[in-house]
Amino acid sequence: MIAADNLQKTTGETNGETKFDLLTYLKERQKLCEAALDEAVPMRYPDKIYEAMRYSLLAGGKRLRPVLCLATCEMTGGTIELAMPTACAVEMVHTMSLIHDDLPAMDNDDYRRGKLTNHKVYGEDIAILAGDGLLAYAFEYIAVNTKNVPCEQVLQVIAHLGRASGAAGLVGGQVVDLESEGKLDTNEETLTYIHNHKTAALLESSVVCGGILAGASSEDLLLLSRYSQNIGLAFQIVDDILDVTSTQEQLGKTAGKDLRAQKVTYPSIWGIEESKNKAQQLISNACAELAPFGEKAQPLIAIAEFITSRDR
């Protein structure tokens, strides 16, 4: 869940004006998402695979991606009900990527969100299959459960999320990330490619798909794409910083693993302070893209600003 002490910049009063209450907003949206995810993947036979899928899917976390999907749909004229199946699907894909990323063949991590990783509980074989199950089910869930949205828009959402999930998105980013381990001469261009695909692609899909479901114009979808690409890269820069500056208890996962894996990161190229500056500039750029949406953009602006203030 979101730590309350990190939200002070985006809630309360400033200069006599009441600012957007991000803490309350996130708590409400996270509660909705948790209930929807729980309902989306009920226990059934064979018990072990559904238990493993639910173990990671319901392990908590910020739920940033589904919340962004809901917020964008609302901002562009849609509703929570229109977007919730896609919001759940995005979180299923994200959870798959975490399960697989933690495997010994990948990052070999023992903890995720403060709990033992999936393969540590269920074994590598079931963990792989749990990730596969979530990935396949994500697209089925969108197709079956999205209501009152034209079929063409549902197809666009499925195609967009499929691209973000595959070799053109997070899978491709993970491949280049693995290939870059131990290569301390990895340049900034390659590092940005990794994170634009491994991290930003799914964040972008969360946002853009919310707009597609609401029937946003192509011009607005372009603004949403640029917004989400900026926050996606900023999110990863902050992740790189936290890997250096935080403890396992703070992160809920192993700290310092990038250094041990001899991965080039933004702090290793720019240093901590310059990395923070770069992340903040990306957030400023992201928020500028939302100017045409006026007051309706407050949730997305507040979430963007939260990204650079978080500590996990």
TAFEN-V959152 format. One record per helix or strand of 2 or more residues. SS is the DSSP state (~ for helix, > for strand). FROM is the first residue (numbers start at 1). TO is the last residue. Records with the same first field share a line. If there is no record, write none. Layout:
SS: FROM-TO, FROM-TO
//
This chain:
~: 4-6, 8-10, 22-40, 47-57, 64-75, 80-101, 118-122, 124-145, 151-165, 170-180, 188-213, 218-245, 248-251, 257-260, 266-270, 272-289, 291-307
>: 13-14, 17-18, 111-112, 115-116
//
